[in-house]
Every structure is written in structure tokens, then in C-alpha cells.
Amino acid sequence: RVGKDAVVGAGATVTKDVPDGAIVAGCPARILRYKEGYGPKS
């Protein structure tokens, strides 16, 4: 599942769920940061 407002970088290999508002990239995809207003504590 790719969460609401999430951004997945081109060529990323997504192997797990992507949280809401997360920005992920890489192979395998890793969370780089969260958009403003999102995050693990919000």
C-alpha cells in the first residue's frame, strides 16, 4: 500500500508499505523524509 500524498522516486523498488506523506527512493525503497504535516508522530 502506498499512502496518501506519498512520493515514490523513479526506479524505486518498493517492498513494504509506504506511510502517508512519506518520500521514498532507492532499491530497496527507504524513507528519506516526510512532507510537512506528516511523520511518525503525527
PDB file of N, H, CA, C and O in Angstrom:
ATOM      1  N   ARG A   1       0.841  -1.169   0.000  1.00  0.00           N
ATOM      2  CA  ARG A   1       0.000   0.000   0.000  1.00  0.00           C
ATOM      3  C   ARG A   1       0.887   1.232   0.000  1.00  0.00           C
ATOM      4  O   ARG A   1       1.829   1.335   0.785  1.00  0.00           O
ATOM      5  N   VAL A   2       0.576   2.159  -0.885  1.00  0.00           N
ATOM      6  H   VAL A   2      -0.189   2.075  -1.523  1.00  0.00           H
ATOM      7  CA  VAL A   2       1.257   3.453  -0.914  1.00  0.00           C
ATOM      8  C   VAL A   2       0.295   4.468  -0.330  1.00  0.00           C
ATOM      9  O   VAL A   2      -0.804   4.663  -0.850  1.00  0.00           O
ATOM     10  N   GLY A   3       0.708   5.115   0.752  1.00  0.00           N
ATOM     11  H   GLY A   3       1.600   4.957   1.175  1.00  0.00           H
ATOM     12  CA  GLY A   3      -0.161   6.018   1.498  1.00  0.00           C
ATOM     13  C   GLY A   3      -0.516   7.294   0.761  1.00  0.00           C
ATOM     14  O   GLY A   3       0.060   7.629  -0.274  1.00  0.00           O
ATOM     15  N   LYS A   4      -1.486   7.993   1.332  1.00  0.00           N
ATOM     16  H   LYS A   4      -1.954   7.721   2.173  1.00  0.00           H
ATOM     17  CA  LYS A   4      -1.972   9.260   0.790  1.00  0.00           C
ATOM     18  C   LYS A   4      -0.832  10.282   0.772  1.00  0.00           C
ATOM     19  O   LYS A   4      -0.087  10.397   1.746  1.00  0.00           O
ATOM     20  N   ASP A   5      -0.696  11.017  -0.327  1.00  0.00           N
ATOM     21  H   ASP A   5      -1.301  10.923  -1.117  1.00  0.00           H
ATOM     22  CA  ASP A   5       0.314  12.068  -0.511  1.00  0.00           C
ATOM     23  C   ASP A   5       1.749  11.554  -0.448  1.00  0.00           C
ATOM     24  O   ASP A   5       2.671  12.348  -0.266  1.00  0.00           O
ATOM     25  N   ALA A   6       1.959  10.255  -0.593  1.00  0.00           N
ATOM     26  H   ALA A   6       1.210   9.610  -0.741  1.00  0.00           H
ATOM     27  CA  ALA A   6       3.320   9.713  -0.605  1.00  0.00           C
ATOM     28  C   ALA A   6       3.962   9.958  -1.969  1.00  0.00           C
ATOM     29  O   ALA A   6       3.271  10.054  -2.983  1.00  0.00           O
ATOM     30  N   VAL A   7       5.284  10.059  -1.981  1.00  0.00           N
ATOM     31  H   VAL A   7       5.845   9.982  -1.157  1.00  0.00           H
ATOM     32  CA  VAL A   7       6.044  10.246  -3.217  1.00  0.00           C
ATOM     33  C   VAL A   7       7.049   9.107  -3.314  1.00  0.00           C
ATOM     34  O   VAL A   7       7.823   8.868  -2.387  1.00  0.00           O
ATOM     35  N   VAL A   8       7.028   8.402  -4.456  1.00  0.00           N
ATOM     36  H   VAL A   8       6.398   8.596  -5.209  1.00  0.00           H
ATOM     37  CA  VAL A   8       7.957   7.301  -4.689  1.00  0.00           C
ATOM     38  C   VAL A   8       8.892   7.721  -5.815  1.00  0.00           C
ATOM     39  O   VAL A   8       8.441   8.064  -6.908  1.00  0.00           O
ATOM     40  N   GLY A   9      10.191   7.693  -5.549  1.00  0.00           N
ATOM     41  H   GLY A   9      10.558   7.414  -4.662  1.00  0.00           H
ATOM     42  CA  GLY A   9      11.178   8.096  -6.548  1.00  0.00           C
ATOM     43  C   GLY A   9      11.185   7.154  -7.744  1.00  0.00           C
ATOM     44  O   GLY A   9      10.863   5.971  -7.627  1.00  0.00           O
ATOM     45  N   ALA A  10      11.561   7.706  -8.905  1.00  0.00           N
ATOM     46  H   ALA A  10      11.822   8.666  -9.001  1.00  0.00           H
ATOM     47  CA  ALA A  10      11.633   6.918 -10.134  1.00  0.00           C
ATOM     48  C   ALA A  10      12.640   5.785  -9.967  1.00  0.00           C
ATOM     49  O   ALA A  10      13.757   6.006  -9.498  1.00  0.00           O
ATOM     50  N   GLY A  11      12.251   4.591 -10.346  1.00  0.00           N
ATOM     51  H   GLY A  11      11.344   4.411 -10.726  1.00  0.00           H
ATOM     52  CA  GLY A  11      13.131   3.436 -10.269  1.00  0.00           C
ATOM     53  C   GLY A  11      13.219   2.793  -8.898  1.00  0.00           C
ATOM     54  O   GLY A  11      13.975   1.839  -8.715  1.00  0.00           O
ATOM     55  N   ALA A  12      12.463   3.296  -7.930  1.00  0.00           N
ATOM     56  H   ALA A  12      11.850   4.071  -8.079  1.00  0.00           H
ATOM     57  CA  ALA A  12      12.492   2.732  -6.580  1.00  0.00           C
ATOM     58  C   ALA A  12      11.834   1.358  -6.573  1.00  0.00           C
ATOM     59  O   ALA A  12      10.854   1.128  -7.281  1.00  0.00           O
ATOM     60  N   THR A  13      12.376   0.451  -5.772  1.00  0.00           N
ATOM     61  H   THR A  13      13.172   0.637  -5.197  1.00  0.00           H
ATOM     62  CA  THR A  13      11.790  -0.869  -5.590  1.00  0.00           C
ATOM     63  C   THR A  13      11.106  -0.886  -4.230  1.00  0.00           C
ATOM     64  O   THR A  13      11.760  -0.965  -3.190  1.00  0.00           O
ATOM     65  N   VAL A  14       9.780  -0.812  -4.256  1.00  0.00           N
ATOM     66  H   VAL A  14       9.248  -0.748  -5.101  1.00  0.00           H
ATOM     67  CA  VAL A  14       9.003  -0.748  -3.014  1.00  0.00           C
ATOM     68  C   VAL A  14       8.701  -2.165  -2.558  1.00  0.00           C
ATOM     69  O   VAL A  14       8.049  -2.927  -3.272  1.00  0.00           O
ATOM     70  N   THR A  15       9.182  -2.524  -1.351  1.00  0.00           N
ATOM     71  H   THR A  15       9.712  -1.905  -0.771  1.00  0.00           H
ATOM     72  CA  THR A  15       8.986  -3.871  -0.823  1.00  0.00           C
ATOM     73  C   THR A  15       8.103  -3.893   0.416  1.00  0.00           C
ATOM     74  O   THR A  15       7.691  -4.961   0.868  1.00  0.00           O
ATOM     75  N   LYS A  16       7.809  -2.714   0.969  1.00  0.00           N
ATOM     76  H   LYS A  16       8.144  -1.846   0.602  1.00  0.00           H
ATOM     77  CA  LYS A  16       6.969  -2.603   2.163  1.00  0.00           C
ATOM     78  C   LYS A  16       5.957  -1.491   1.945  1.00  0.00           C
ATOM     79  O   LYS A  16       6.049  -0.741   0.973  1.00  0.00           O
ATOM     80  N   ASP A  17       4.997  -1.385   2.847  1.00  0.00           N
ATOM     81  H   ASP A  17       4.923  -1.993   3.637  1.00  0.00           H
ATOM     82  CA  ASP A  17       4.030  -0.296   2.775  1.00  0.00           C
ATOM     83  C   ASP A  17       4.740   1.046   2.928  1.00  0.00           C
ATOM     84  O   ASP A  17       5.712   1.171   3.673  1.00  0.00           O
ATOM     85  N   VAL A  18       4.232   2.049   2.205  1.00  0.00           N
ATOM     86  H   VAL A  18       3.442   1.947   1.600  1.00  0.00           H
ATOM     87  CA  VAL A  18       4.765   3.406   2.296  1.00  0.00           C
ATOM     88  C   VAL A  18       3.763   4.233   3.095  1.00  0.00           C
ATOM     89  O   VAL A  18       2.602   4.334   2.697  1.00  0.00           O
ATOM     90  N   PRO A  19       4.185   4.830   4.221  1.00  0.00           N
ATOM     91  CA  PRO A  19       3.256   5.597   5.057  1.00  0.00           C
ATOM     92  C   PRO A  19       2.750   6.861   4.360  1.00  0.00           C
ATOM     93  O   PRO A  19       3.339   7.326   3.384  1.00  0.00           O
ATOM     94  N   ASP A  20       1.654   7.405   4.877  1.00  0.00           N
ATOM     95  H   ASP A  20       1.176   7.028   5.669  1.00  0.00           H
ATOM     96  CA  ASP A  20       1.108   8.660   4.363  1.00  0.00           C
ATOM     97  C   ASP A  20       2.166   9.755   4.428  1.00  0.00           C
ATOM     98  O   ASP A  20       2.857   9.899   5.437  1.00  0.00           O
ATOM     99  N   GLY A  21       2.291  10.526   3.352  1.00  0.00           N
ATOM    100  H   GLY A  21       1.730  10.409   2.533  1.00  0.00           H
ATOM    101  CA  GLY A  21       3.179  11.678   3.335  1.00  0.00           C
ATOM    102  C   GLY A  21       4.662  11.377   3.271  1.00  0.00           C
ATOM    103  O   GLY A  21       5.476  12.295   3.374  1.00  0.00           O
ATOM    104  N   ALA A  22       5.038  10.118   3.104  1.00  0.00           N
ATOM    105  H   ALA A  22       4.376   9.373   3.021  1.00  0.00           H
ATOM    106  CA  ALA A  22       6.459   9.760   3.068  1.00  0.00           C
ATOM    107  C   ALA A  22       7.046  10.007   1.684  1.00  0.00           C
ATOM    108  O   ALA A  22       6.355   9.893   0.672  1.00  0.00           O
ATOM    109  N   ILE A  23       8.324  10.346   1.657  1.00  0.00           N
ATOM    110  H   ILE A  23       8.885  10.439   2.479  1.00  0.00           H
ATOM    111  CA  ILE A  23       9.075  10.465   0.413  1.00  0.00           C
ATOM    112  C   ILE A  23      10.097   9.335   0.440  1.00  0.00           C
ATOM    113  O   ILE A  23      10.970   9.300   1.308  1.00  0.00           O
ATOM    114  N   VAL A  24       9.985   8.407  -0.519  1.00  0.00           N
ATOM    115  H   VAL A  24       9.276   8.435  -1.224  1.00  0.00           H
ATOM    116  CA  VAL A  24      10.860   7.237  -0.538  1.00  0.00           C
ATOM    117  C   VAL A  24      11.598   7.142  -1.868  1.00  0.00           C
ATOM    118  O   VAL A  24      11.105   7.592  -2.902  1.00  0.00           O
ATOM    119  N   ALA A  25      12.787   6.550  -1.821  1.00  0.00           N
ATOM    120  H   ALA A  25      13.187   6.185  -0.981  1.00  0.00           H
ATOM    121  CA  ALA A  25      13.577   6.331  -3.030  1.00  0.00           C
ATOM    122  C   ALA A  25      14.584   5.231  -2.742  1.00  0.00           C
ATOM    123  O   ALA A  25      14.855   4.902  -1.587  1.00  0.00           O
ATOM    124  N   GLY A  26      15.133   4.670  -3.805  1.00  0.00           N
ATOM    125  H   GLY A  26      14.914   4.937  -4.743  1.00  0.00           H
ATOM    126  CA  GLY A  26      16.192   3.682  -3.666  1.00  0.00           C
ATOM    127  C   GLY A  26      15.749   2.273  -3.980  1.00  0.00           C
ATOM    128  O   GLY A  26      14.587   2.016  -4.295  1.00  0.00           O
ATOM    129  N   CYS A  27      16.712   1.363  -3.886  1.00  0.00           N
ATOM    130  H   CYS A  27      17.655   1.573  -3.631  1.00  0.00           H
ATOM    131  CA  CYS A  27      16.473  -0.040  -4.170  1.00  0.00           C
ATOM    132  C   CYS A  27      17.175  -0.848  -3.075  1.00  0.00           C
ATOM    133  O   CYS A  27      18.386  -1.052  -3.157  1.00  0.00           O
ATOM    134  N   PRO A  28      16.465  -1.301  -2.078  1.00  0.00           N
ATOM    135  CA  PRO A  28      15.024  -1.158  -1.843  1.00  0.00           C
ATOM    136  C   PRO A  28      14.667   0.249  -1.362  1.00  0.00           C
ATOM    137  O   PRO A  28      15.517   0.975  -0.846  1.00  0.00           O
ATOM    138  N   ALA A  29      13.421   0.614  -1.535  1.00  0.00           N
ATOM    139  H   ALA A  29      12.731   0.025  -1.953  1.00  0.00           H
ATOM    140  CA  ALA A  29      12.969   1.958  -1.161  1.00  0.00           C
ATOM    141  C   ALA A  29      13.111   2.187   0.338  1.00  0.00           C
ATOM    142  O   ALA A  29      12.772   1.325   1.148  1.00  0.00           O
ATOM    143  N   ARG A  30      13.616   3.359   0.690  1.00  0.00           N
ATOM    144  H   ARG A  30      13.892   4.060   0.032  1.00  0.00           H
ATOM    145  CA  ARG A  30      13.750   3.765   2.095  1.00  0.00           C
ATOM    146  C   ARG A  30      13.137   5.137   2.259  1.00  0.00           C
ATOM    147  O   ARG A  30      13.132   5.946   1.331  1.00  0.00           O
ATOM    148  N   ILE A  31      12.619   5.393   3.448  1.00  0.00           N
ATOM    149  H   ILE A  31      12.623   4.736   4.202  1.00  0.00           H
ATOM    150  CA  ILE A  31      12.017   6.694   3.725  1.00  0.00           C
ATOM    151  C   ILE A  31      13.138   7.722   3.855  1.00  0.00           C
ATOM    152  O   ILE A  31      14.025   7.584   4.698  1.00  0.00           O
ATOM    153  N   LEU A  32      13.087   8.749   3.016  1.00  0.00           N
ATOM    154  H   LEU A  32      12.366   8.861   2.332  1.00  0.00           H
ATOM    155  CA  LEU A  32      14.075   9.822   3.076  1.00  0.00           C
ATOM    156  C   LEU A  32      13.634  10.896   4.060  1.00  0.00           C
ATOM    157  O   LEU A  32      14.430  11.398   4.852  1.00  0.00           O
ATOM    158  N   ARG A  33      12.350  11.238   3.995  1.00  0.00           N
ATOM    159  H   ARG A  33      11.703  10.830   3.351  1.00  0.00           H
ATOM    160  CA  ARG A  33      11.765  12.213   4.914  1.00  0.00           C
ATOM    161  C   ARG A  33      10.260  12.192   4.730  1.00  0.00           C
ATOM    162  O   ARG A  33       9.726  11.415   3.938  1.00  0.00           O
ATOM    163  N   TYR A  34       9.585  13.054   5.472  1.00  0.00           N
ATOM    164  H   TYR A  34      10.019  13.684   6.116  1.00  0.00           H
ATOM    165  CA  TYR A  34       8.136  13.174   5.375  1.00  0.00           C
ATOM    166  C   TYR A  34       7.778  14.578   4.917  1.00  0.00           C
ATOM    167  O   TYR A  34       8.497  15.536   5.203  1.00  0.00           O
ATOM    168  N   LYS A  35       6.671  14.695   4.211  1.00  0.00           N
ATOM    169  H   LYS A  35       6.087  13.917   3.979  1.00  0.00           H
ATOM    170  CA  LYS A  35       6.156  16.010   3.852  1.00  0.00           C
ATOM    171  C   LYS A  35       5.712  16.727   5.119  1.00  0.00           C
ATOM    172  O   LYS A  35       5.429  16.098   6.139  1.00  0.00           O
ATOM    173  N   GLU A  36       5.657  18.041   5.041  1.00  0.00           N
ATOM    174  H   GLU A  36       5.887  18.552   4.212  1.00  0.00           H
ATOM    175  CA  GLU A  36       5.229  18.839   6.189  1.00  0.00           C
ATOM    176  C   GLU A  36       3.821  18.431   6.612  1.00  0.00           C
ATOM    177  O   GLU A  36       2.932  18.290   5.773  1.00  0.00           O
ATOM    178  N   GLY A  37       3.623  18.244   7.902  1.00  0.00           N
ATOM    179  H   GLY A  37       4.345  18.359   8.584  1.00  0.00           H
ATOM    180  CA  GLY A  37       2.322  17.842   8.423  1.00  0.00           C
ATOM    181  C   GLY A  37       2.156  16.337   8.575  1.00  0.00           C
ATOM    182  O   GLY A  37       1.146  15.869   9.101  1.00  0.00           O
ATOM    183  N   TYR A  38       3.146  15.580   8.112  1.00  0.00           N
ATOM    184  H   TYR A  38       3.966  15.960   7.684  1.00  0.00           H
ATOM    185  CA  TYR A  38       3.117  14.127   8.233  1.00  0.00           C
ATOM    186  C   TYR A  38       4.328  13.688   9.038  1.00  0.00           C
ATOM    187  O   TYR A  38       5.223  14.487   9.315  1.00  0.00           O
ATOM    188  N   GLY A  39       4.353  12.451   9.400  1.00  0.00           N
ATOM    189  H   GLY A  39       3.626  11.802   9.175  1.00  0.00           H
ATOM    190  CA  GLY A  39       5.509  11.906  10.105  1.00  0.00           C
ATOM    191  C   GLY A  39       5.085  10.817  11.055  1.00  0.00           C
ATOM    192  O   GLY A  39       3.893  10.599  11.269  1.00  0.00           O
ATOM    193  N   PRO A  40       6.047  10.135  11.624  1.00  0.00           N
ATOM    194  CA  PRO A  40       5.730   9.013  12.503  1.00  0.00           C
ATOM    195  C   PRO A  40       4.982   9.421  13.772  1.00  0.00           C
ATOM    196  O   PRO A  40       4.286   8.596  14.363  1.00  0.00           O
ATOM    197  N   LYS A  41       5.115  10.681  14.201  1.00  0.00           N
ATOM    198  H   LYS A  41       5.681  11.351  13.720  1.00  0.00           H
ATOM    199  CA  LYS A  41       4.467  11.116  15.437  1.00  0.00           C
ATOM    200  C   LYS A  41       3.155  11.845  15.212  1.00  0.00           C
ATOM    201  O   LYS A  41       2.464  12.172  16.177  1.00  0.00           O
ATOM    202  N   SER A  42       2.785  12.116  13.930  1.00  0.00           N
ATOM    203  H   SER A  42       3.347  11.850  13.147  1.00  0.00           H
ATOM    204  CA  SER A  42       1.550  12.875  13.689  1.00  0.00           C
ATOM    205  C   SER A  42       0.395  12.009  13.283  1.00  0.00           C
ATOM    206  O   SER A  42      -0.703  12.515  13.049  1.00  0.00           O
TER     207      SER A  42
END
